[in-house]
Amino acid sequence: MTETRAYHHGDLRRALLAAALEAIEEVGPAALSLRDLARRAGVSHAAPAHHFGDKAGLLTALAAQGFDLLAQKLIDADDVLEAGVAYVDFAVTHRAYFEVMFRPELYRADDAELIAARERSGAALRSGVATLPTGGAPGDTDRDALVAWSIAHGFATLWLAGALPERVGDNPRKAAREVLRRLAT
């Protein structure tokens, strides 16, 4: 039986999270059901509740994973421009995570693992922003990080919604680089 095999291999939690990502891609995070998730993973309907407690627990785990993945993408970027492009790329290629991460009403925002993951992604962004030229004036890294995040997040959200004009093209990384270049100069 699938449930027994997955459990004994120690990957049932991962299988449930993968099934949740697939379901979110299809129906969105608000419509996700633990019963459907169990069906997709080939386990009993009680398995998701055993691992996550409830839907909020599952979405909390997904949000924490998403923030950790985003942090790594930002850390791997060469500079603040590429960090912004990486942010947009993350939103486009990991849409299910992105849709959960910025919907705190769906998960437990006070979860320690989630807070730590969110802080890691914020620290990665602030680290990249600290390299921006300040024109001789002392920099305000927190303010600049908020500006950079707002621009990258706004662009990503507009891209995902299909709300950008056709002239930006069909390559989100290229389009984001052109827009975000204004921030880095």
LOVO-572823 format. One record per residue: residue in three letters; y, x, z of N, C-alpha, C in turn. Coordinates in steps of 0.001 Angstrom, whole numbers, plus 500000, padded with zeros to 6 digits. Atoms other than C-alpha are relative to their C-alpha. Layout:
! residues N
code=ala n_py=Y n_px=X n_pz=Z ca_py=Y ca_px=X ca_pz=Z c_py=Y c_px=X c_pz=Z
...
! end
This chain:
! residues 185
code=met n_py=498813 n_px=500845 n_pz=500000 ca_py=500000 ca_px=500000 ca_pz=500000 c_py=501242 c_px=500883 c_pz=500000
code=thr n_py=498794 n_px=499205 n_pz=500155 ca_py=503480 ca_px=501280 ca_pz=499142 c_py=500664 c_px=500303 c_pz=501334
code=glu n_py=499319 n_px=499806 n_pz=498723 ca_py=504911 ca_px=500771 ca_pz=502615 c_py=499329 c_px=501104 c_pz=500821
code=thr n_py=500721 n_px=499006 n_pz=499215 ca_py=502220 ca_px=502827 ca_pz=504319 c_py=500184 c_px=501384 c_pz=499406
code=arg n_py=499863 n_px=498697 n_pz=500638 ca_py=502391 ca_px=505624 ca_pz=501757 c_py=501412 c_px=500554 c_pz=500208
code=ala n_py=498626 n_px=499533 n_pz=499834 ca_py=506189 ca_px=505840 ca_pz=501913 c_py=500253 c_px=500420 c_pz=501450
code=tyr n_py=499774 n_px=499680 n_pz=498602 ca_py=506181 ca_px=505783 ca_pz=505702 c_py=499311 c_px=501301 c_pz=500378
code=his n_py=500725 n_px=498788 n_pz=499637 ca_py=503520 ca_px=508458 ca_pz=506045 c_py=500563 c_px=501245 c_pz=499337
code=his n_py=499378 n_px=498856 n_pz=500656 ca_py=505352 ca_px=510684 ca_pz=503606 c_py=501381 c_px=500298 c_pz=500564
code=gly n_py=498718 n_px=499765 n_pz=499357 ca_py=508481 ca_px=510347 ca_pz=505693 c_py=501196 c_px=499710 c_pz=499120
code=asp n_py=498889 n_px=500239 n_pz=500906 ca_py=510596 ca_px=509046 ca_pz=502853 c_py=500376 c_px=498528 c_pz=499878
code=leu n_py=499677 n_px=501421 n_pz=500090 ca_py=510839 ca_px=505318 ca_pz=503543 c_py=501502 c_px=499771 c_pz=500134
code=arg n_py=498538 n_px=500142 n_pz=499839 ca_py=514438 ca_px=505630 ca_pz=504750 c_py=500709 c_px=500349 c_pz=498695
code=arg n_py=499400 n_px=499578 n_pz=501265 ca_py=515357 ca_px=507521 ca_pz=501591 c_py=499717 c_px=498987 c_pz=498895
code=ala n_py=500349 n_px=501004 n_pz=501016 ca_py=513498 ca_px=504978 ca_pz=499434 c_py=500843 c_px=498736 c_pz=500167
code=leu n_py=499175 n_px=501182 n_pz=499755 ca_py=515393 ca_px=502138 ca_pz=501083 c_py=501453 c_px=500244 c_pz=499583
code=leu n_py=498625 n_px=499680 n_pz=500404 ca_py=518736 ca_px=503883 ca_pz=500550 c_py=500119 c_px=500045 c_pz=498477
code=ala n_py=499982 n_px=499953 n_pz=501473 ca_py=517877 ca_px=504540 ca_pz=496895 c_py=499945 c_px=498592 c_pz=499422
code=ala n_py=500082 n_px=501390 n_pz=500460 ca_py=516905 ca_px=500894 ca_pz=496436 c_py=501323 c_px=499280 c_pz=500237
code=ala n_py=498704 n_px=500623 n_pz=499704 ca_py=520171 ca_px=499862 ca_pz=498080 c_py=501046 c_px=500417 c_pz=498967
code=leu n_py=499053 n_px=499539 n_pz=501025 ca_py=522175 ca_px=502010 ca_pz=495651 c_py=499771 c_px=499270 c_pz=498686
code=glu n_py=500352 n_px=500716 n_pz=501236 ca_py=520342 ca_px=500411 ca_pz=492741 c_py=500479 c_px=498549 c_pz=500062
code=ala n_py=499585 n_px=501397 n_pz=499845 ca_py=520997 ca_px=496921 ca_pz=494085 c_py=501516 c_px=499866 c_pz=499962
code=ile n_py=498537 n_px=500055 n_pz=499988 ca_py=524678 ca_px=497653 ca_pz=494705 c_py=500553 c_px=500173 c_pz=498590
code=glu n_py=499580 n_px=499836 n_pz=501407 ca_py=525029 ca_px=498854 ca_pz=491100 c_py=499897 c_px=498668 c_pz=499256
code=glu n_py=500234 n_px=501267 n_pz=500705 ca_py=523690 ca_px=495456 ca_pz=490001 c_py=500818 c_px=498835 c_pz=500541
code=val n_py=499397 n_px=501207 n_pz=499421 ca_py=525188 ca_px=492968 ca_pz=492465 c_py=501199 c_px=500272 c_pz=500892
code=gly n_py=498890 n_px=499663 n_pz=499117 ca_py=527806 ca_px=494844 ca_pz=494507 c_py=499555 c_px=500032 c_pz=501447
code=pro n_py=500413 n_px=499837 n_pz=498600 ca_py=527726 ca_px=495693 ca_pz=498207 c_py=500009 c_px=498707 c_pz=500808
code=ala n_py=499914 n_px=501231 n_pz=499209 ca_py=528724 ca_px=492269 ca_pz=499522 c_py=498774 c_px=499117 c_pz=499784
code=ala n_py=501142 n_px=500861 n_pz=500316 ca_py=525779 ca_px=490551 ca_pz=497788 c_py=498656 c_px=500638 c_pz=500336
code=leu n_py=501237 n_px=499314 n_pz=499645 ca_py=523198 ca_px=493092 ca_pz=498961 c_py=499271 c_px=499228 c_pz=501089
code=ser n_py=500807 n_px=500664 n_pz=498974 ca_py=520359 ca_px=491489 ca_pz=500901 c_py=498861 c_px=500920 c_pz=500413
code=leu n_py=501089 n_px=499163 n_pz=499505 ca_py=517840 ca_px=493281 ca_pz=503103 c_py=498651 c_px=499530 c_pz=499465
code=arg n_py=501258 n_px=500538 n_pz=500541 ca_py=515074 ca_px=490991 ca_pz=501842 c_py=499801 c_px=500509 c_pz=498566
code=asp n_py=500105 n_px=499482 n_pz=501371 ca_py=515818 ca_px=491970 ca_pz=498219 c_py=499767 c_px=501509 c_pz=500016
code=leu n_py=500167 n_px=498559 n_pz=499872 ca_py=516070 ca_px=495584 ca_pz=499266 c_py=498544 c_px=500340 c_pz=500317
code=ala n_py=501407 n_px=499772 n_pz=499651 ca_py=512600 ca_px=495432 ca_pz=500848 c_py=499104 c_px=499766 c_pz=498783
code=arg n_py=500778 n_px=500289 n_pz=501210 ca_py=511213 ca_px=493854 ca_pz=497685 c_py=500115 c_px=501141 c_pz=498999
code=arg n_py=499779 n_px=498898 n_pz=500946 ca_py=512753 ca_px=496580 ca_pz=495517 c_py=499261 c_px=501267 c_pz=500418
code=ala n_py=500654 n_px=498789 n_pz=499489 ca_py=511323 ca_px=499297 ca_pz=497754 c_py=498493 c_px=499811 c_pz=500167
code=gly n_py=501424 n_px=500264 n_pz=499875 ca_py=507921 ca_px=497609 ca_pz=497876 c_py=499498 c_px=500060 c_pz=501427
code=val n_py=500371 n_px=499966 n_pz=498589 ca_py=507879 ca_px=497241 ca_pz=501663 c_py=500152 c_px=498612 c_pz=500604
code=ser n_py=499860 n_px=501288 n_pz=499329 ca_py=507732 ca_px=494410 ca_pz=504159 c_py=501473 c_px=499691 c_pz=500233
code=his n_py=498598 n_px=500379 n_pz=499797 ca_py=510913 ca_px=492457 ca_pz=504752 c_py=500549 c_px=500527 c_pz=501324
code=ala n_py=499543 n_px=499468 n_pz=498712 ca_py=511051 ca_px=493922 ca_pz=508273 c_py=500351 c_px=501491 c_pz=499925
code=ala n_py=499794 n_px=498548 n_pz=500079 ca_py=511158 ca_px=497571 ca_pz=507097 c_py=501474 c_px=500407 c_pz=500004
code=pro n_py=498585 n_px=499588 n_pz=499951 ca_py=514916 ca_px=497771 ca_pz=506352 c_py=500614 c_px=499800 c_pz=501388
code=ala n_py=499463 n_px=500244 n_pz=498661 ca_py=515746 ca_px=496232 ca_pz=509734 c_py=499460 c_px=501025 c_pz=500991
code=his n_py=500579 n_px=498983 n_pz=499114 ca_py=513389 ca_px=498680 ca_pz=511440 c_py=500772 c_px=501317 c_pz=499897
code=his n_py=499315 n_px=498717 n_pz=500208 ca_py=515247 ca_px=501654 ca_pz=509918 c_py=501501 c_px=499941 c_pz=500229
code=phe n_py=498536 n_px=500066 n_pz=499964 ca_py=518844 ca_px=500384 ca_pz=509893 c_py=500566 c_px=498940 c_pz=500935
code=gly n_py=499538 n_px=501065 n_pz=499119 ca_py=519026 ca_px=497414 ca_pz=512246 c_py=500415 c_px=498767 c_pz=499224
code=asp n_py=499498 n_px=501121 n_pz=500791 ca_py=520925 ca_px=495221 ca_pz=509842 c_py=500717 c_px=500551 c_pz=498766
code=lys n_py=499315 n_px=499613 n_pz=501232 ca_py=522906 ca_px=495269 ca_pz=506619 c_py=501152 c_px=500963 c_pz=500284
code=ala n_py=498890 n_px=499097 n_pz=499656 ca_py=525909 ca_px=496898 ca_pz=508305 c_py=499483 c_px=501399 c_pz=500313
code=gly n_py=500591 n_px=498689 n_pz=499715 ca_py=523658 ca_px=499690 ca_pz=509552 c_py=499601 c_px=500723 c_pz=498731
code=leu n_py=500371 n_px=499422 n_pz=501296 ca_py=522314 ca_px=500273 ca_pz=506054 c_py=501241 c_px=500483 c_pz=499257
code=leu n_py=498787 n_px=499619 n_pz=500722 ca_py=525793 ca_px=500315 ca_pz=504538 c_py=500736 c_px=501132 c_pz=500703
code=thr n_py=499425 n_px=498876 n_pz=499254 ca_py=526969 ca_px=502660 ca_pz=507300 c_py=499328 c_px=501300 c_pz=499564
code=ala n_py=500743 n_px=498812 n_pz=500440 ca_py=524236 ca_px=505122 ca_pz=506322 c_py=500399 c_px=500385 c_pz=498579
code=leu n_py=499584 n_px=499714 n_pz=501375 ca_py=525202 ca_px=504803 ca_pz=502649 c_py=501408 c_px=500582 c_pz=499956
code=ala n_py=498626 n_px=499488 n_pz=499979 ca_py=528889 ca_px=505345 ca_pz=503396 c_py=500023 c_px=501445 c_pz=500488
code=ala n_py=500052 n_px=498620 n_pz=499486 ca_py=528084 ca_px=508470 ca_pz=505436 c_py=499459 c_px=500944 c_pz=498935
code=gln n_py=500534 n_px=499174 n_pz=501096 ca_py=525946 ca_px=509839 ca_pz=502593 c_py=501051 c_px=500205 c_pz=498925
code=gly n_py=498976 n_px=499909 n_pz=501033 ca_py=528717 ca_px=509069 ca_pz=500143 c_py=501112 c_px=500962 c_pz=500373
code=phe n_py=498937 n_px=499080 n_pz=499573 ca_py=531371 ca_px=510873 ca_pz=502169 c_py=499508 c_px=501445 c_pz=499997
code=asp n_py=500542 n_px=498638 n_pz=500048 ca_py=529079 ca_px=513896 ca_pz=502485 c_py=499904 c_px=500510 c_pz=498556
code=leu n_py=500068 n_px=499607 n_pz=501416 ca_py=528457 ca_px=513950 ca_pz=498717 c_py=501396 c_px=500296 c_pz=499456
code=leu n_py=498627 n_px=499792 n_pz=500437 ca_py=532183 ca_px=513613 ca_pz=498078 c_py=500551 c_px=501305 c_pz=500562
code=ala n_py=499519 n_px=498757 n_pz=499387 ca_py=532967 ca_px=516434 ca_pz=500521 c_py=499479 c_px=501205 c_pz=499226
code=gln n_py=500568 n_px=498865 n_pz=500725 ca_py=530603 ca_px=518751 ca_pz=498665 c_py=500649 c_px=500157 c_pz=498627
code=lys n_py=499326 n_px=499930 n_pz=501306 ca_py=532168 ca_px=517871 ca_pz=495306 c_py=501396 c_px=500597 c_pz=500147
code=leu n_py=498649 n_px=499477 n_pz=499779 ca_py=535629 ca_px=518610 ca_pz=496719 c_py=499960 c_px=501476 c_pz=500370
code=ile n_py=500148 n_px=498595 n_pz=499612 ca_py=534481 ca_px=521887 ca_pz=498276 c_py=499684 c_px=500855 c_pz=498782
code=asp n_py=500415 n_px=499246 n_pz=501184 ca_py=532939 ca_px=522971 ca_pz=494965 c_py=501116 c_px=500148 c_pz=498967
code=ala n_py=498892 n_px=499938 n_pz=500960 ca_py=536219 ca_px=522398 ca_pz=493086 c_py=500788 c_px=501295 c_pz=500185
code=asp n_py=499277 n_px=498728 n_pz=499975 ca_py=538219 ca_px=525507 ca_pz=492184 c_py=501402 c_px=499901 c_pz=500578
code=asp n_py=498623 n_px=500168 n_pz=499546 ca_py=541654 ca_px=524110 ca_pz=493020 c_py=500277 c_px=498522 c_pz=500199
code=val n_py=499674 n_px=501393 n_pz=499690 ca_py=543476 ca_px=520923 ca_pz=493903 c_py=499892 c_px=499102 c_pz=498771
code=leu n_py=500136 n_px=500799 n_pz=501221 ca_py=543570 ca_px=519728 ca_pz=490290 c_py=498537 c_px=499646 c_pz=499773
code=glu n_py=501419 n_px=500255 n_pz=500223 ca_py=539827 ca_px=520114 ca_pz=489921 c_py=499393 c_px=499161 c_pz=501120
code=ala n_py=500464 n_px=500872 n_pz=498911 ca_py=539317 ca_px=518489 ca_pz=493326 c_py=500315 c_px=498544 c_pz=499660
code=gly n_py=499656 n_px=501354 n_pz=500417 ca_py=541152 ca_px=515434 ca_pz=492012 c_py=499093 c_px=499497 c_pz=498895
code=val n_py=500914 n_px=500361 n_pz=501085 ca_py=539038 ca_px=515437 ca_pz=488873 c_py=498610 c_px=499734 c_pz=500577
code=ala n_py=501303 n_px=500189 n_pz=499361 ca_py=535914 ca_px=515816 ca_pz=491032 c_py=499946 c_px=498665 c_pz=500744
code=tyr n_py=499928 n_px=501275 n_pz=499291 ca_py=537045 ca_px=512821 ca_pz=493102 c_py=499775 c_px=498845 c_pz=499024
code=val n_py=500143 n_px=501051 n_pz=501013 ca_py=537378 ca_px=510657 ca_pz=489988 c_py=498577 c_px=500006 c_pz=499448
code=asp n_py=501357 n_px=499888 n_pz=500515 ca_py=534081 ca_px=511962 ca_pz=488636 c_py=498997 c_px=499414 c_pz=500998
code=phe n_py=500873 n_px=500557 n_pz=498971 ca_py=532400 ca_px=511105 ca_pz=491949 c_py=500034 c_px=498471 c_pz=499946
code=ala n_py=499869 n_px=501461 n_pz=500025 ca_py=533750 ca_px=507539 ca_pz=491794 c_py=499279 c_px=499395 c_pz=498806
code=val n_py=500601 n_px=500526 n_pz=501227 ca_py=532524 ca_px=507076 ca_pz=488238 c_py=498480 c_px=500191 c_pz=500010
code=thr n_py=501434 n_px=499715 n_pz=500059 ca_py=529104 ca_px=508708 ca_pz=488631 c_py=499233 c_px=499508 c_pz=501226
code=his n_py=500632 n_px=500510 n_pz=498773 ca_py=528399 ca_px=507416 ca_pz=492161 c_py=500705 c_px=498721 c_pz=500434
code=arg n_py=499222 n_px=501214 n_pz=499774 ca_py=529986 ca_px=504014 ca_pz=491888 c_py=499522 c_px=499197 c_pz=501216
code=ala n_py=500512 n_px=500792 n_pz=498875 ca_py=527710 ca_px=502323 ca_pz=494423 c_py=500480 c_px=500583 c_pz=501338
code=tyr n_py=499470 n_px=499372 n_pz=498786 ca_py=528644 ca_px=504848 ca_pz=497109 c_py=501487 c_px=499696 c_pz=500137
code=phe n_py=498553 n_px=500178 n_pz=499999 ca_py=532320 ca_px=504588 ca_pz=496171 c_py=500376 c_px=498580 c_pz=500423
code=glu n_py=499697 n_px=501392 n_pz=499671 ca_py=532245 ca_px=500792 ca_pz=496435 c_py=499748 c_px=499687 c_pz=501469
code=val n_py=500277 n_px=500218 n_pz=498582 ca_py=530830 ca_px=500995 ca_pz=499954 c_py=500964 c_px=500797 c_pz=500882
code=met n_py=499234 n_px=499077 n_pz=499153 ca_py=532805 ca_px=503952 ca_pz=501326 c_py=501379 c_px=499482 c_pz=500389
code=phe n_py=498619 n_px=500434 n_pz=499752 ca_py=536193 ca_px=502287 ca_pz=501085 c_py=500090 c_px=498506 c_pz=500273
code=arg n_py=500046 n_px=501397 n_pz=499566 ca_py=535153 ca_px=498862 ca_pz=502352 c_py=499542 c_px=499963 c_pz=501463
code=pro n_py=500422 n_px=499893 n_pz=498599 ca_py=535115 ca_px=499400 ca_pz=506147 c_py=499579 c_px=498683 c_pz=500640
code=glu n_py=500446 n_px=501277 n_pz=499446 ca_py=534597 ca_px=495692 ca_pz=506751 c_py=498494 c_px=499796 c_pz=499790
code=leu n_py=501428 n_px=500133 n_pz=500284 ca_py=531053 ca_px=496192 ca_pz=505401 c_py=499109 c_px=500825 c_pz=500922
code=tyr n_py=500826 n_px=499088 n_pz=499204 ca_py=529906 ca_px=498896 ca_pz=507809 c_py=500617 c_px=500240 c_pz=501370
code=arg n_py=499533 n_px=499674 n_pz=498646 ca_py=530322 ca_px=500299 ca_pz=511311 c_py=500910 c_px=501225 c_pz=499934
code=ala n_py=499030 n_px=498912 n_pz=500160 ca_py=533476 ca_px=502374 ca_pz=511004 c_py=500050 c_px=500927 c_pz=501204
code=asp n_py=499987 n_px=499162 n_pz=498799 ca_py=533005 ca_px=503713 ca_pz=514536 c_py=498723 c_px=500832 c_pz=500163
code=asp n_py=501240 n_px=499230 n_pz=499955 ca_py=529600 ca_px=505285 ca_pz=513754 c_py=500306 c_px=501500 c_pz=499971
code=ala n_py=499697 n_px=498567 n_pz=499861 ca_py=529621 ca_px=508970 ca_pz=514782 c_py=499665 c_px=500794 c_pz=498736
code=glu n_py=500366 n_px=499272 n_pz=501223 ca_py=527777 ca_px=510219 ca_pz=511674 c_py=500973 c_px=499688 c_pz=498865
code=leu n_py=499043 n_px=500400 n_pz=501032 ca_py=530096 ca_px=508266 ca_pz=509411 c_py=501353 c_px=500665 c_pz=500238
code=ile n_py=498713 n_px=499374 n_pz=499678 ca_py=533197 ca_px=509548 ca_pz=511197 c_py=499962 c_px=501486 c_pz=499643
code=ala n_py=500126 n_px=498568 n_pz=500300 ca_py=531951 ca_px=513136 ca_pz=510883 c_py=499983 c_px=500245 c_pz=498492
code=ala n_py=500061 n_px=499837 n_pz=501457 ca_py=531158 ca_px=512718 ca_pz=507175 c_py=501367 c_px=499733 c_pz=499370
code=arg n_py=498659 n_px=500318 n_pz=500522 ca_py=534536 ca_px=511096 ca_pz=506498 c_py=500963 c_px=501146 c_pz=500295
code=glu n_py=499141 n_px=498872 n_pz=499649 ca_py=536246 ca_px=513954 ca_pz=508337 c_py=499704 c_px=501215 c_pz=499126
code=arg n_py=500337 n_px=498871 n_pz=500885 ca_py=534339 ca_px=516542 ca_pz=506264 c_py=500641 c_px=499822 c_pz=498623
code=ser n_py=499382 n_px=500209 n_pz=501317 ca_py=535566 ca_px=514942 ca_pz=503048 c_py=501517 c_px=500123 c_pz=500093
code=gly n_py=498558 n_px=499854 n_pz=499808 ca_py=539116 ca_px=514733 ca_pz=504414 c_py=500405 c_px=501455 c_pz=500162
code=ala n_py=499710 n_px=498574 n_pz=499818 ca_py=539026 ca_px=518375 ca_pz=505495 c_py=499901 c_px=500750 c_pz=498677
code=ala n_py=500141 n_px=499353 n_pz=501316 ca_py=537808 ca_px=519396 ca_pz=502041 c_py=501217 c_px=499704 c_pz=499134
code=leu n_py=498803 n_px=500357 n_pz=500761 ca_py=540717 ca_px=517526 ca_pz=500461 c_py=501220 c_px=500750 c_pz=500519
code=arg n_py=498850 n_px=499293 n_pz=499427 ca_py=543261 ca_px=519008 ca_pz=502863 c_py=499953 c_px=501490 c_pz=499687
code=ser n_py=500147 n_px=498587 n_pz=500315 ca_py=541887 ca_px=522482 ca_pz=502209 c_py=500494 c_px=500294 c_pz=498590
code=gly n_py=499534 n_px=499811 n_pz=501380 ca_py=542488 ca_px=522124 ca_pz=498478 c_py=501490 c_px=499784 c_pz=499864
code=val n_py=498580 n_px=500326 n_pz=500065 ca_py=545925 ca_px=520608 ca_pz=498973 c_py=500840 c_px=501115 c_pz=500619
code=ala n_py=499261 n_px=498919 n_pz=499341 ca_py=546960 ca_px=523507 ca_pz=501210 c_py=500395 c_px=501099 c_pz=499024
code=thr n_py=499689 n_px=498969 n_pz=501004 ca_py=547028 ca_px=525674 ca_pz=498058 c_py=501118 c_px=499569 c_pz=499051
code=leu n_py=498921 n_px=500462 n_pz=500880 ca_py=549710 ca_px=523559 ca_pz=496360 c_py=501276 c_px=500805 c_pz=500246
code=pro n_py=498721 n_px=499323 n_pz=499796 ca_py=553025 ca_px=525312 ca_pz=495736 c_py=500964 c_px=499074 c_pz=500744
code=thr n_py=499073 n_px=500813 n_pz=499206 ca_py=555672 ca_px=524131 ca_pz=498191 c_py=501448 c_px=500214 c_pz=499606
code=gly n_py=498630 n_px=499754 n_pz=500418 ca_py=558744 ca_px=525420 ca_pz=496382 c_py=500802 c_px=500715 c_pz=501060
code=gly n_py=499298 n_px=499257 n_pz=498961 ca_py=559605 ca_px=527662 ca_pz=499307 c_py=500149 c_px=499243 c_pz=501302
code=ala n_py=499885 n_px=500795 n_pz=498783 ca_py=559704 ca_px=524781 ca_pz=501786 c_py=498650 c_px=499982 c_pz=500707
code=pro n_py=501276 n_px=500089 n_pz=499294 ca_py=557108 ca_px=524562 ca_pz=504505 c_py=499227 c_px=498773 c_pz=499529
code=gly n_py=500819 n_px=501106 n_pz=500487 ca_py=554228 ca_px=522406 ca_pz=503327 c_py=499584 c_px=499060 c_pz=501112
code=asp n_py=500536 n_px=501002 n_pz=499091 ca_py=553051 ca_px=519247 ca_pz=504996 c_py=498655 c_px=499595 c_pz=499425
code=thr n_py=501324 n_px=500185 n_pz=500584 ca_py=549346 ca_px=519364 ca_pz=504255 c_py=499501 c_px=498570 c_pz=500147
code=asp n_py=500478 n_px=501371 n_pz=499810 ca_py=548573 ca_px=515945 ca_pz=505734 c_py=500694 c_px=499036 c_pz=499034
code=arg n_py=499260 n_px=500868 n_pz=500928 ca_py=551325 ca_px=514260 ca_pz=503700 c_py=499544 c_px=500249 c_pz=498574
code=asp n_py=500420 n_px=499657 n_pz=501355 ca_py=550348 ca_px=516140 ca_pz=500537 c_py=498576 c_px=499529 c_pz=499719
code=ala n_py=501369 n_px=500486 n_pz=500174 ca_py=546682 ca_px=515249 ca_pz=501088 c_py=499997 c_px=498495 c_pz=499764
code=leu n_py=499904 n_px=501442 n_pz=500200 ca_py=547632 ca_px=511584 ca_pz=501364 c_py=500484 c_px=499683 c_pz=498588
code=val n_py=499499 n_px=500198 n_pz=501365 ca_py=549597 ca_px=511827 ca_pz=498117 c_py=498886 c_px=500269 c_pz=498981
code=ala n_py=501067 n_px=499635 n_pz=500946 ca_py=546738 ca_px=513601 ca_pz=496299 c_py=498881 c_px=498966 c_pz=500029
code=trp n_py=501068 n_px=500982 n_pz=499864 ca_py=544143 ca_px=511185 ca_pz=497659 c_py=500411 c_px=498673 c_pz=499368
code=ser n_py=499517 n_px=501270 n_pz=500554 ca_py=546268 ca_px=508165 ca_pz=496741 c_py=499981 c_px=500011 c_pz=498480
code=ile n_py=499976 n_px=499911 n_pz=501460 ca_py=546702 ca_px=509362 ca_pz=493176 c_py=498582 c_px=500009 c_pz=499435
code=ala n_py=501372 n_px=499915 n_pz=500510 ca_py=543049 ca_px=510310 ca_pz=492651 c_py=499243 c_px=498689 c_pz=500228
code=his n_py=500697 n_px=501246 n_pz=499691 ca_py=541751 ca_px=507177 ca_pz=494374 c_py=500533 c_px=498854 c_pz=499123
code=gly n_py=499418 n_px=501035 n_pz=500852 ca_py=544161 ca_px=504948 ca_pz=492502 c_py=499525 c_px=500118 c_pz=498565
code=phe n_py=500467 n_px=499804 n_pz=501365 ca_py=543206 ca_px=506485 ca_pz=489176 c_py=498535 c_px=499582 c_pz=499887
code=ala n_py=501429 n_px=500337 n_pz=500034 ca_py=539485 ca_px=506151 ca_pz=489985 c_py=499795 c_px=498488 c_pz=500049
code=thr n_py=500127 n_px=501448 n_pz=499864 ca_py=539896 ca_px=502531 ca_pz=491030 c_py=500428 c_px=499291 c_pz=498716
code=leu n_py=499551 n_px=500593 n_pz=501260 ca_py=541870 ca_px=501673 ca_pz=487906 c_py=498984 c_px=500242 c_pz=498878
code=trp n_py=501004 n_px=499687 n_pz=501018 ca_py=539274 ca_px=503440 ca_pz=485745 c_py=498794 c_px=499067 c_pz=500142
code=leu n_py=501186 n_px=500835 n_pz=499766 ca_py=536379 ca_px=501551 ca_pz=487339 c_py=500260 c_px=498535 c_pz=499679
code=ala n_py=499652 n_px=501392 n_pz=500285 ca_py=538210 ca_px=498254 ca_pz=486928 c_py=500268 c_px=499766 c_pz=498517
code=gly n_py=499683 n_px=500140 n_pz=501419 ca_py=538839 ca_px=498957 ca_pz=483236 c_py=501449 c_px=499599 c_pz=499786
code=ala n_py=498613 n_px=500444 n_pz=500035 ca_py=542548 ca_px=498496 ca_pz=483911 c_py=500958 c_px=501015 c_pz=499393
code=leu n_py=499119 n_px=498999 n_pz=500605 ca_py=543894 ca_px=501649 ca_pz=482239 c_py=500178 c_px=499710 c_pz=498514
code=pro n_py=499791 n_px=500244 n_pz=501429 ca_py=545417 ca_px=501495 ca_pz=478765 c_py=499002 c_px=500804 c_pz=499157
code=glu n_py=500966 n_px=499344 n_pz=500899 ca_py=543156 ca_px=502442 ca_pz=475842 c_py=500375 c_px=501430 c_pz=499680
code=arg n_py=499561 n_px=498667 n_pz=500417 ca_py=545240 ca_px=505512 ca_pz=475088 c_py=499519 c_px=501123 c_pz=500919
code=val n_py=500507 n_px=498943 n_pz=499126 ca_py=543769 ca_px=507358 ca_pz=478077 c_py=498648 c_px=500512 c_pz=499536
code=gly n_py=501271 n_px=499557 n_pz=500554 ca_py=540509 ca_px=507593 ca_pz=476143 c_py=498809 c_px=499489 c_pz=500786
code=asp n_py=501231 n_px=500469 n_pz=499373 ca_py=536918 ca_px=507188 ca_pz=477232 c_py=499321 c_px=501061 c_pz=500864
code=asn n_py=500543 n_px=498940 n_pz=499165 ca_py=536404 ca_px=510398 ca_pz=479205 c_py=500787 c_px=500035 c_pz=501308
code=pro n_py=499239 n_px=500084 n_pz=498746 ca_py=537344 ca_px=509867 ca_pz=482867 c_py=500446 c_px=501358 c_pz=500534
code=arg n_py=499617 n_px=498668 n_pz=499502 ca_py=537364 ca_px=513597 ca_pz=483720 c_py=501213 c_px=500522 c_pz=499236
code=lys n_py=498883 n_px=499514 n_pz=500817 ca_py=539671 ca_px=514481 ca_pz=480833 c_py=501272 c_px=499208 c_pz=500304
code=ala n_py=498833 n_px=500845 n_pz=499722 ca_py=541986 ca_px=511530 ca_pz=481472 c_py=500556 c_px=500296 c_pz=501397
code=ala n_py=499548 n_px=499698 n_pz=498636 ca_py=542112 ca_px=512273 ca_pz=485208 c_py=500697 c_px=501350 c_pz=500048
code=arg n_py=499392 n_px=498661 n_pz=500002 ca_py=542872 ca_px=515939 ca_pz=484554 c_py=501432 c_px=499923 c_pz=499466
code=glu n_py=498659 n_px=500122 n_pz=500575 ca_py=545863 ca_px=514976 ca_pz=482383 c_py=500965 c_px=499350 c_pz=500991
code=val n_py=499146 n_px=500692 n_pz=499040 ca_py=547228 ca_px=512593 ca_pz=485009 c_py=500241 c_px=500866 c_pz=501237
code=leu n_py=499904 n_px=499243 n_pz=498759 ca_py=546501 ca_px=514793 ca_pz=488014 c_py=500713 c_px=501340 c_pz=499824
code=arg n_py=499287 n_px=498748 n_pz=500251 ca_py=547991 ca_px=517879 ca_pz=486377 c_py=501453 c_px=499892 c_pz=500473
code=arg n_py=498623 n_px=500227 n_pz=499537 ca_py=551377 ca_px=516350 ca_pz=487249 c_py=500115 c_px=500309 c_pz=501492
code=leu n_py=499991 n_px=499748 n_pz=498566 ca_py=550460 ca_px=516657 ca_pz=490918 c_py=499970 c_px=501489 c_pz=500302
code=ala n_py=500224 n_px=498576 n_pz=499704 ca_py=549477 ca_px=520315 ca_pz=490726 c_py=501110 c_px=500903 c_pz=499468
code=thr n_py=498928 n_px=499152 n_pz=500550 ca_py=552641 ca_px=521499 ca_pz=488966 c_py=501303 c_px=499807 c_pz=500738
! end
